[in-house]
């Protein structure tokens, strides 16, 4: 009996142990960058705390591309926003985009949570998924093109960090999915990790954007919690697809709150 209790406690215990292997695993999972080495799920789970800052590194690449499009090629804001969005979803391997499509199909389905979950796991893409992607992409591109040219490079630098913060926030609420690696990775996340990451992300955001950077941090965390609650109600659990969809949706939400914050301040 005691052995069983100890095993359960160990299973539920949060693992916070960042490692080179774990960070490389998250980089490989989050981008198209190949990592040719053996990496365990436990190593990735222990490095979950670094995920927002890997998002920041992705943002650095996006910021460089933005600089070239804006200051070297002098493209229009709408075209820059479109190209940057396309570049980022390509550079991240379309992994999170798949979550948007699957979630959209599941939400459109009739029936109970189990039925919606089955449809979300189906490899086919339906109208609900395509429509959801169109909505998310349109809002993101429109919001990004509305950012003042003075701040656009900083915003691109930071928005992937906000997305990743929202994504790992979904680990904290809702039941575990019985399939996928999400339930294995989430043992690297708890409220202490969320607090640490949120404070650091807010400080980084403030350094580059001022108060809007802090507001975007709060918006990202709230988006993560809202997505978890929605997933629990509609699917009965939080899946890897929900995490991916949260990443894409939080990007647009953060941009909207950055715009609102700048408008109110100015």
N, C-alpha and C positions, 0 to 999 in steps of 0.2 A: 504493500500500500504506500509506504514511504517512498519507495523507488519510483512509483508511478507519479506521485506528487512532485518529486524532484525533477522528473522528465518533463512534466507539464510546465513547471516553473522555468526550466531552462529553455523550453520551446517559446514561452511567452516573453522571455527576457530580451530586452533591446540590446542589439549588438552595435556598438559604436567603436569601430576600429579601422579608420581609414588606412589604406595601404596602396602602394603603387599598382599592384595587380587589380585591386578593386576599382581604383580611379580609371585605369586603362579599360576595364570592363565596361564602366559607365560611358566612357568616351566612345567605345566601339558600339554600344547600344544606342547612343544618342546621335551619332554622326555616321557618315560614310567612311570614316577613317578606319582602315583595317588594323586589327591588333592580332598578330600571329603568335599568341601564347595561350596556354591553358589558364583559365580563370574560373574560380568556383562562384556559385551563387552566394555563398557565405561571405566571400571577399567583397562582392558587389554590395551586399546588404550592409556590411560594416562601413562602407564608403558612401552611403546614401546622403550623409550630412554634407558632402561636397557637391552634390548634384546642382544646386543653384549656381555654384561658382564655375562649374563646367559649362553651364548655360552662359555665364559671363564670357568665358573663353570663346564659345560659339558666336556670341555677340561681337567680340573683337574682330572676328573674320567678317561678319556682316557689316560692321562699321567701316572696315577698310574698303569693302565693295561699295558701300554708300558714298564714301569720300570720292572714289573714282567716278561714280556715276554723276555725282553732284558737282564736284569741282574740276574734274578733268574733262568730262563729256558734256556738262551743263544741260542735263536732261530735265524735263519738267517734273514737278513733284509727284504727279499721278503715275508717270512712267517709272520714276525711281521707286515709288512704293510698290508697284506691281512687280518689278524686277527683283527687288529685295525680298519680297514675300516668296516669290517663286524660287529664288536662290536658297532661302533658308529651309523651305520644306524639302528641296532637293538635297541640300547639304546634310540634313538630319535624316536622310534615307527614307522619307515618306512614312516612317514608323508611326508617328503620332497622328498623321493624317488618316491612316487606316482606322484608328480609333474613332475619329469623327464620323466616317462613313458607316462603320458597324453600329455605333451608338444611334445614329440617325435612323437606320433600318429598324433597330430594336424598339425605339420610341414610337415608331409609326405602327407597330404591330398591335393587333387586338389580342386580348387574352390575359392570363395571369403573368406573374413575374417570370416563372419558369419558361413559359412560351416565348416571352420577349428575349430572355437570355439565350434560348436556342436560336432564335432568328439573328441575334447579334453575333453569335458565333459562326453563323453560316458564311461560307466564303463568297457567296453571291452578293452583289451590290444592287440595292433597289432604289426606288425613287426617294425614299426617306433619307437615305445616306447621301445621295447626290444633292438633294435640296439643302440638307444640313451643311454640307461642305460649301455650297454656294453662299449660304448666309454667312458662315464664319469667314470665308475668304473675302467676301464683299465688305463686311464690316471692318476687317483687319486692314485691307488695302485703303479703304476710304479714310479710316482713322490715321493710318500712317502718312497718307498724303496730306492730311490736315495739320500735321506737326510743323511748327515754324522751322524754316530752314536753318535758323541759328541753333536749334536743339536736335535736329534730326539725327545727326551722327551719334550723339549721346543716347538718344532714345533707342536707336537700333542696338547700340552697345549693351543696353540694360534690359531690353524687353525679353530676351531669352532667359535671363536670370529670374525675372518675375514669373515666367511660364513654368520654369522648373520648380520654383518655390510652391506654386499652386499645385503642381502635379504631385509632389511628395506630401503635400497637405492632405490629399485624398486618402493617404494610407491610414489616417488616424480615425476615421469614422466608417461605419458600415461593416458588414460581415465579410469574411474572406471568401474569395472565389475558390472553388474546389479545383480549378484547373489554372494553368499558366504559372509564370514565374513571379507574378506580382505578389502573391501571398508569401513567397519566400523572401523577396527583397524587402517587404515592408517591416521585417523584424529589425531593420536598421533605423526605424523611425519611431519617435515618440514625441510628447509635448515639449520635452527639454530640447530635443534637436530642433523642433519647429521654432522655439523661442530663440535659440542661438542663431539659427539661420536667418530668422526674420529681423533680428536686431542688426546683424551684419549687412544683410541686403538693404535695410532701411538706411544705414549709414552710407553705404556705397551710393544708393540712390540720391541721398541728400547732397553728397559731394558733387555729383554731376548735374543734378536737376533742382536741388533745393527741396522745398516742401512737396512739390509734385512727386518727387522720388519716394518720399515716405508714404504719401497717399496711394501710390501704385503698389507699394508693398502690402498695405492693408487690403487693397482690392484683390491682389493675388491670393492672399490667404483666405479671404471670404469666398472667392471663387472656388477654391479647392474644397472648402467645407460645403458650399452649396451643391457642388457636383456630387460629392459623397452622399448627401441627403437625397438628391434626385435619384442616384443610382440605387440606393437602398430601397426606395419606394417603388421604383419601376422594374428593377432587376433582382432585388433581394440580396445584392452583394455589390462590392466594388471590384471591377475586373481591370485587367491590363488595358482594355479598350477605353474604359472610363478615364484611366490615368492619361492615356494618349490624347483623348478628346479634351481633357482638362488643360493640357499643355497648349493646345491650339486655341481654345476658347479664352483662356486666361491672357494670352498675348493681346487679343483684341480688347478685352475688358481693361487691362492695364493701360493700353493706349488711350482709351476713352477717358479714363479717370485722369490721366496726365493732361489731356487736352482741357478737360473741365477745370482742373486745378490751375493751370496756367491762365485760363480765361478769367477765373475768379480773382486770382492774385493781381493780374495786370489790369 
